[in-house]
Amino acid sequence: MTTVNRDEVDGYIRQSHAFLARSRRYLADNDLYQASEKAWGAAAHMAKAVAVANGWRYENHADFSHVMNNARNATGNDQLWTLRAVANDLHGNYYQREELLDAEAIAAGIDQIDTLVNLLAPLTE
């Protein structure tokens, strides 16, 4: 049986919350690229916390979906699949031209990432 490194899990959780708060500040400043990236970071770090807590692999970007699929299977909550897509879409904003970014959509995405973080929290215990 693998021992869970609580310091590592808790560090990822703290970083997730910090990124989420930063995403809202960047949104308020109309820095849509950074708002999107920080929301993505919040989702990714919470997924890393879940991975560490459960002994799941998270070594690269592709493992985000692997962890989210495992989380959905562990909880039976299909909303995690939708929220996984929201996180990936926010990350994808980095590659968009600025005039294609939509502040209202990004604000809604940030709120959905907040939901994702809360849904994943029990899997870190």
N, C-alpha and C positions, 0 to 999 in steps of 0.2 A: 504494500500500500504506500502510495506517494504522500509525503507530507506537504501540505499547502503552505507556501510562503505568504503569510498574511501581510507582511510589510509590502511585498510586491503587489499583491492584490489591492491593498489599501492605497498604494501610490498611484496605481492606474485609475482607481475610482476618484481620487482627489484631482488627478489631471483631467479626467473626463468632465468633472464639474467645473473646473477652472476654464477649460476650453468652451464649455457651454456658455458660461458667463461672458467670456470674451466675444463669442459669436454675437451675442446680443448687443454688446458695446460697439462692435464693428458695424452691425446693422444700423444702429442709431446714428453712426457717423457716415452712413451710406457707402461704406467700403464693402461692397457685396462679394468681392473675391475672398477677402479675409473672413467675412461672416460665414460664408459657405465652407471654407476650409476648416475653420475652428469648430463648426458644427460636425463636420466629418470627423475631425480629431476627437471630439467628445464621444461619438459613436465607436470609433476604432479603439480608443483607450478603455471604454467600458467593455467592449468585446474582449480585449486583452485581459481585463480583470476576470471575466467569466472563464476564459480559456485557462488561465493560471489556476483558478479555484477548482476547476474540474479536470485538470490534467489534459486539456485539449491543445493541439498544436496551434500556434499563431506565430509564424515566422516571417510572413510576407503579406502583401496586400491581398492576394487571392485567398488567404486563410480567413479574412473577415467573413466572407460568405460561408465558408465551412463552419465557423463558430456560430454564425447566426442560424444556419440550418440545424446544427446540433441543439442550439437553444430552443428553437421551435419544436424540435422533436422531444426535448426534455419537458417542455411546458405544455405542448399541444396548442399553443397560441399562434394561430395563423397570421396575426397582425405583425409578428416579427418578420415575416417574409416581405410584407409591404414596407415596413420600416427599414429593412435592409436596402431595399431599392431607393428609398428616400435618401439614405446616407450616401449611397453611391452616386445618385444624381447631384447631390450637393458637392461632392468631390469633383464630379465632372464639370462643374461650373468653372473650375480653374482653366479649362481649355476653351471656354467660350469667349467670344468677343464681348466687350463690356456692354455694348448696346443691346445684347441679347439677354442680359441678366435681368431678372424681375424681382424687385425688392419684396413685393407681396408674397410671391412664391417662396422666396428664401426665408422670409419670416415664418411662413407656415411650416416650412421644412425644419426650421430650428425648433419650433414647438413640437413637431413630431419626433425630433431627436430627443427632446426632453422626455417624451413618453417612452421612447426606446430605452433610455438610461434607467428610467424607473422600472420598466418591465424586466430588464436584465438584472437589476440589483439583487433580487432573491437568489439568483444563481451564483452570486459571489460569496454567499454565507457558508 
